Amino acid sequence: MSEPKPRSEFRRMMRKLLRNPSAILGFSLLAFFVLVAIFAPYIAEPVNPQMLDENGKPMRLDNPYIMPVITWSSEPIPPSKEHPFGMIQGRDIFYGVVWGTRTAFYIGLTVTLISTAVGIVIGSISGYYGGWIDEILMRITDVFLSIPFLLAAMVLTTILGNGLDKVMIAMVVFGWMGAARLIRANILQVKEEQFVLAAKALGIKDFFIILRHILPNTIFPVLIQASMRMGSLVITAAGLSFLGLGAPLGYADWGSMLNFTRNWILGTSGSSMTYWYAVFYPGMAMVLFVLAWNLVGDALRDVFDPRLK
Amino acid sequence: MMNTNSTINRTFSEQKKQEVLLRIDNLVKYFPIRAGVFKRIVAWVKAVDGVSFEVYKGETVGLVGESGCGKTTVGMTLLRLYEPTSGRIIVDGEDTTHYFLPKWKAKRYVEKVYLSRFKNNNFQPVDELDRKYFEIFKNNGEEGLLEYLIGDLEEKRLKFRRDIQIVFQDPYSSLNPRMRVKNILAEGPLAHGLFRKSEALDRVGRALEEVGIHPTHMYRFPHEFSGGQRQRIGIARALLMNPKLIIADEAVAALDVSIRSQVINLMMDLQKEHNLTYLFISHDLSLIKYISSRVVVMYLGKVVETAKKKDLFEEPLHPYTKALMSAIPVPNPEYKKQRIILQGDVPSPVNPPKGCYFHPRCPVAKPICSQERPELREVKPEHYVACHFPGSL
C-alpha cells in the first residue's frame, strides 16, 4: 500500500522546473517581490520625518499606503544617501516603490482571482450545458470583448468614481472573458470523453461532474493564463493610474508615481535625462514584476502541458 | 413524444415465459443538423428509427450491426445519455422514458402517452403496462397515476442509474486520468449511499479483486494500467452499483485478442455470480456468437432480424444478416465458402431510401422492396424478420 507515483510525479515536475533557468529567474524574482511586500514596514518605515510626536520621534502614518510628503520642493530631487531613489512631488520614490509592491500584488491577485473565477463559472456553464445557454453566454462574452478594454475601463471608472477599488472593479468587469473562452473550449473537448459519460451514467450530479471530472482536466491552461495576466493587469492598472483614474493622489502605486513624472519626463532643456530616476525606479519595478509573472506562467505551462513532457 | 399506441404491441408476441427486464418500444433518436446564422434545423440524422426489442432477466443479448447503424446510439439513448426523440424504455415493468425530463415535460409525456388514452371510454389496454397503469388510474384517478409515475423523480432517476450500468469501448478515455482508482470506483456508490465512506476502501478492494486486479493497486492512477486492466476497472465500476443490466458498448473491441478473451470470460463469470443481464453492443459476430443467448441485428437505425442465437446463426432469414454471417472469418485456409459481398455503401441516415432500407444493396430485392417498408414480423417461433421475402437468399 503505497502511493509512490504521485510523489515522483511531483519530484519530476520540480526537477523540470529547476533545470529551466528562466523558471528559476521567474520564481526568484517573484520571491523577491513577495519578500519586499511582506517586509515593507521594515524596508521603508511608515513614518513621517517632518512631523514629530511628543517623544520627539517621527510620527507613524495612519495609512502607510499614502506616501508622506517630506519636502515642499516641487522639483524632483535626485537620489541621495537618505533617499536612494530620489524624490518627486515631495515624496520619497524608494518608499513608493517598496509599498507599491504591496499595491501591485493586491491589484494583481484580487483582479486575477475574481475575474478568473467569474470566467470559469461562466465558461463552465456555457461549455457544459451547451445549446441556448451557451449561445447566450457566449454572445454576452462577445459584447464585452468587442469593447476596447482601456476605453471601457475608463468609462466605467468615470461612472463609478475615482479610486483603486473602482479601477479594480472595472478590470474585473472587462477582464473575465479570456478565462471564460478558454475554459469553455477545453470543456467542449473534455465533456465528450467517456469518463464524463460514465459519471453521468453513475448518476453523479452535474455540479460534481464539473467539479471532479471536467475542471481538473481543463483548468491548467486557465491557471497558466491567469498567472501571465497577473503581470499585465498591473501594467493596465498603472496605465489607468497614469491617466489619473486610479489611486488617489500620493498613493503608493507604481502607476501613480509615474503620473507624478508627467511634467518632468522630458527633463530640462538640453538634457533629457535630468530626472531619469523619477521614471526609472517605478518603471523598473513594474517591468520586473511583469517579467516575473510571465516567466512563472511559462514555467507552469512547460510543467503542466502533457505535450511538452 | 410521438404517439406510441399503434406500435406498443406490434412486434413481440404475448407468450413470454421469462421475465422481461428491459423493453424498448419503438425507440427513435434523431439528431438535428443545424446550419446558417440562426442555427436552423435543416435535416435530421435518423440514427435510431423505430427500434423495439426485449431483454429477459439473466440473458445476454447481442446487438450487432456495422459501423454507423445506430447500435451505440441505442445504448446511449437507453441510458438517457441522449434523450430519445420518441418511443418508450421500460425497465422492470415500469415506464422510465420520462425519468430524466424536467417535471413539466414528464407530466406532458404521461398525459400524452397514458392519460389521454385512459380517459377515452373505449379504452382497451394493449399490453401489461397499460393494464397496470390503468388499474392505478381507475383506483386513484388521474392524480394518483401522475403521482405514481412522476412523484419522486429524483429517487426514480437514482434507482434507474443503479439498475443500468455501462462499460465503455475505449479503456483510455473511460477513466478520469486525474483520479485515483479508488476514487473512480467509490464515487458512484458513495453518491447513492450504497456504502459508507469508512467501508469504501474495503468494498473497492473486493471489487478489484473480483475483476482480477490486486486491491493495493487502488491508489494508482489510470495511466499506470494496461488497456485490459483499465477495462476491468471499468467493469468493477459498473459492478459496484449492483446493477441488473450492464450495457457493454464494444467493451472489448479496443483490446487485443488474447486480452479480449480474458475480459469476456471474466464478464461471463460475473454474470453467473451476480445474476447480471448483458446487452452486448458489438460489430463482431464471432464475439456475439460466443456470448449471447439472443441476437438483435440492426441496419441503418432499424432492427432487421432478431432471434435466439442458435436460430439466427443456423438459419439467418434476412439477406443482410446472411451477408454479415458470410463475412465471419473462418480460421481454416482450406475452407472456401461462398462470400456474399454487398454492393455499395450504407445509405446516409439523413436520407434513408424509400421502402426497405436495405433494398439498394440487397441481392434479392424485388419491386415491392423499394415501395413498401417491411415490418418486423414473427416468421418462425421467436424469430422476427423485417423482410418481404425472408430466407430467399
Interface residues (C-beta under 8 A of the other chain):
Chain A: M1 S2 E3 K5 P6 E135 E193 Q194 F195 L197 A198 A199 K200 A201 L202 G203 I204 K205 F208 R212 H213 P216 N217
Chain B: K39 M76 L79 L81 R157 L158 F160 R161 R162 I164 Q165 I166 F168 Q169 D170 S173 S174 L175 N176 P177 R178 M179 R180 E187 G188 A191 H192 T216 Y219 R220 F221 E224 G234 R237 M241
